[in-house]
Amino acid sequence: MRLNTRGSSNVEDRRGMGGMAAGGGLGALVLGLLYMLLGGNPDPNGGPIPIPGASPTAQQRTPADDAEAQFASKVLESTENTWTGVFQKMGQTYQKPTLVLFDGVTGTACGTGQSAMGPFYCPNDGKVYIDLSFYRELEQRFHAPGDFAKSYVLAHEVGHHVQNLLGVSEQVQRAEQAASSKEEANSYSVKLELQADCLAGVWASEAKQRGELIIDQGDVQTALNAATAIGDDKLQQEAQGRVVPESFTHGSSAQRVEWFSRGLNSSGDLRQCDTFNGQAQGLMGAR
């Protein structure tokens, strides 16, 4: 995979500022992934939480200080290019999110963010958060190596930002609150997450058409491997030895692969990402 971008300036680097989580590790990561991975929200109703041990005067590193951070900034810029163009076609202005790099624990406008949650998006501050150590877990534990797999993870979170800007997230939140059962509420969450997978595919499709993203079938397979590895069914089987479909919040491995693939083959048509069958209007009229 190759990205012909220079890197976004919308990156906030909090690494090295302290506030590391206690009791982390692979076990904590898996438990966090079950509920928070790729789109989880630490506390939608919470406010900023100061992190003990974090030094506000600590010198921050820039994305150019290491290859992973620079790569993430390049992916972010590519998503900015894609969604700026898509929003222009809809007669709207795309508000770019900020990517926050952190170690262990950080404060967010949605509450405390922890690396055990995996990457996540906070709609209250319009920021995407990631502890870059997740990329090593993606490769070593979940056997999904490759730059395109990493890109998919980040593009999924930006997909949640797109949903937030277009009002889809708000519609889903209302539907979840009005649901008559936890299972029904979970079904709305699954549809939201699968749509974010599809939007990640739309980003790749658009970036490829612009010549900004160069990928081959092997790269695509790495992203599909990542989508498979983080399906609710696979994560539940690993963590608890059984699968409980009614408790799914992100979708099965097969569903995640299907919707990312739809986006990848969409030629930028957002209507291909209608996981709600027309019930959520924010994206459905887009062309």
MODAFEN-V419638 format. One record per residue. SS is DSSP state (helix for helix, strand for strand, loop for the rest). BURIAL is I if it has 9 or more other C-alpha atoms within 8 Angstrom, else O. Layout:
ss:SS burial:BURIAL
ss:SS burial:BURIAL
This chain:
ss:loop burial:I
ss:strand burial:O
ss:strand burial:I
ss:loop burial:O
ss:loop burial:I
ss:loop burial:O
ss:loop burial:I
ss:loop burial:I
ss:loop burial:O
ss:loop burial:I
ss:strand burial:I
ss:strand burial:O
ss:strand burial:I
ss:loop burial:I
ss:loop burial:I
ss:loop burial:O
ss:loop burial:I
ss:loop burial:I
ss:loop burial:I
ss:loop burial:O
ss:loop burial:I
ss:loop burial:O
ss:loop burial:O
ss:loop burial:I
ss:loop burial:O
ss:helix burial:O
ss:helix burial:O
ss:helix burial:I
ss:helix burial:I
ss:helix burial:I
ss:helix burial:I
ss:helix burial:I
ss:helix burial:I
ss:helix burial:I
ss:helix burial:I
ss:helix burial:I
ss:loop burial:I
ss:loop burial:I
ss:loop burial:I
ss:strand burial:I
ss:loop burial:I
ss:loop burial:I
ss:loop burial:O
ss:loop burial:I
ss:loop burial:O
ss:loop burial:O
ss:loop burial:O
ss:loop burial:I
ss:loop burial:I
ss:loop burial:O
ss:loop burial:I
ss:loop burial:O
ss:loop burial:O
ss:loop burial:I
ss:loop burial:O
ss:loop burial:O
ss:loop burial:O
ss:loop burial:O
ss:loop burial:O
ss:loop burial:I
ss:loop burial:O
ss:loop burial:O
ss:helix burial:I
ss:helix burial:O
ss:helix burial:O
ss:loop burial:O
ss:helix burial:O
ss:helix burial:O
ss:helix burial:I
ss:helix burial:I
ss:helix burial:I
ss:helix burial:I
ss:helix burial:I
ss:helix burial:I
ss:helix burial:I
ss:helix burial:I
ss:helix burial:I
ss:helix burial:I
ss:helix burial:I
ss:helix burial:I
ss:helix burial:I
ss:helix burial:I
ss:helix burial:I
ss:helix burial:I
ss:helix burial:O
ss:helix burial:I
ss:helix burial:I
ss:helix burial:I
ss:helix burial:O
ss:loop burial:O
ss:loop burial:O
ss:loop burial:O
ss:loop burial:O
ss:loop burial:O
ss:loop burial:O
ss:loop burial:O
ss:loop burial:I
ss:strand burial:I
ss:strand burial:I
ss:strand burial:I
ss:strand burial:I
ss:loop burial:I
ss:loop burial:I
ss:loop burial:I
ss:strand burial:I
ss:strand burial:I
ss:strand burial:I
ss:strand burial:I
ss:loop burial:I
ss:loop burial:I
ss:strand burial:I
ss:strand burial:I
ss:strand burial:I
ss:strand burial:I
ss:helix burial:I
ss:helix burial:I
ss:helix burial:I
ss:loop burial:I
ss:loop burial:I
ss:strand burial:I
ss:strand burial:I
ss:strand burial:I
ss:loop burial:I
ss:loop burial:O
ss:loop burial:O
ss:loop burial:I
ss:strand burial:I
ss:strand burial:I
ss:strand burial:I
ss:strand burial:I
ss:loop burial:I
ss:loop burial:I
ss:helix burial:O
ss:helix burial:I
ss:helix burial:O
ss:helix burial:I
ss:helix burial:I
ss:helix burial:I
ss:helix burial:I
ss:helix burial:I
ss:loop burial:O
ss:loop burial:I
ss:loop burial:I
ss:loop burial:I
ss:loop burial:I
ss:loop burial:I
ss:helix burial:O
ss:helix burial:I
ss:helix burial:I
ss:helix burial:I
ss:helix burial:I
ss:helix burial:I
ss:helix burial:I
ss:helix burial:I
ss:helix burial:I
ss:helix burial:I
ss:helix burial:I
ss:helix burial:I
ss:helix burial:I
ss:helix burial:I
ss:helix burial:I
ss:helix burial:I
ss:helix burial:I
ss:helix burial:I
ss:helix burial:O
ss:loop burial:I
ss:loop burial:I
ss:helix burial:I
ss:helix burial:I
ss:helix burial:O
ss:helix burial:I
ss:helix burial:I
ss:helix burial:O
ss:helix burial:O
ss:helix burial:I
ss:helix burial:I
ss:helix burial:O
ss:helix burial:O
ss:loop burial:I
ss:loop burial:O
ss:loop burial:O
ss:helix burial:O
ss:helix burial:O
ss:helix burial:I
ss:helix burial:I
ss:helix burial:I
ss:helix burial:I
ss:helix burial:I
ss:helix burial:I
ss:helix burial:I
ss:helix burial:I
ss:helix burial:I
ss:helix burial:I
ss:helix burial:I
ss:helix burial:I
ss:helix burial:I
ss:helix burial:I
ss:helix burial:I
ss:helix burial:I
ss:helix burial:I
ss:helix burial:I
ss:helix burial:I
ss:helix burial:I
ss:helix burial:I
ss:helix burial:I
ss:helix burial:I
ss:helix burial:I
ss:helix burial:I
ss:helix burial:O
ss:loop burial:O
ss:loop burial:O
ss:loop burial:I
ss:strand burial:I
ss:strand burial:I
ss:loop burial:I
ss:loop burial:O
ss:helix burial:O
ss:helix burial:O
ss:helix burial:I
ss:helix burial:I
ss:helix burial:O
ss:helix burial:I
ss:helix burial:I
ss:helix burial:I
ss:helix burial:I
ss:helix burial:I
ss:helix burial:I
ss:helix burial:I
ss:helix burial:I
ss:loop burial:I
ss:loop burial:I
ss:helix burial:I
ss:helix burial:I
ss:helix burial:I
ss:helix burial:I
ss:helix burial:I
ss:helix burial:I
ss:helix burial:O
ss:helix burial:O
ss:helix burial:O
ss:loop burial:O
ss:loop burial:O
ss:loop burial:I
ss:loop burial:O
ss:helix burial:O
ss:helix burial:O
ss:helix burial:O
ss:loop burial:I
ss:loop burial:I
ss:loop burial:I
ss:loop burial:I
ss:loop burial:I
ss:helix burial:I
ss:helix burial:O
ss:helix burial:I
ss:helix burial:I
ss:helix burial:I
ss:helix burial:O
ss:helix burial:I
ss:helix burial:I
ss:helix burial:I
ss:helix burial:I
ss:helix burial:I
ss:helix burial:I
ss:loop burial:I
ss:loop burial:I
ss:loop burial:I
ss:loop burial:I
ss:loop burial:I
ss:helix burial:I
ss:helix burial:I
ss:helix burial:O
ss:helix burial:I
ss:loop burial:I
ss:loop burial:I
ss:loop burial:O
ss:loop burial:O
ss:loop burial:O
ss:loop burial:O
ss:loop burial:I
ss:loop burial:O
ss:loop burial:I
ss:loop burial:I
ss:loop burial:I
ss:loop burial:O
ss:loop burial:O
ss:loop burial:O
